[in-house]
């Protein structure tokens, strides 16, 4: 999986995230509503939360955090399988 920016959609929300390869973390950059692209969560430029912090701060978004985890592992396993 590359360190490019990724997007995951769930329950009308779209989260922008990236993988920090140095710490092996998923970093949440922001969350927008899909319908009108309005910001639901805005972080300062260069700021981010890791997935654990995001889960703790917004537990009501658990389906979104689970979808990110799924996308992350699906991508990681695809890269691992392709390189084997």
Buried (B, 14 or more C-beta within 10 A) or exposed (E): BEEEEBEBEBEEBBBBBBBEEEEEBBBBBBBBEEEEEEEBBEBEEEEBBBBEEBBEEBEEBEEBBEBBBEBBEEBEEEEEEEEE
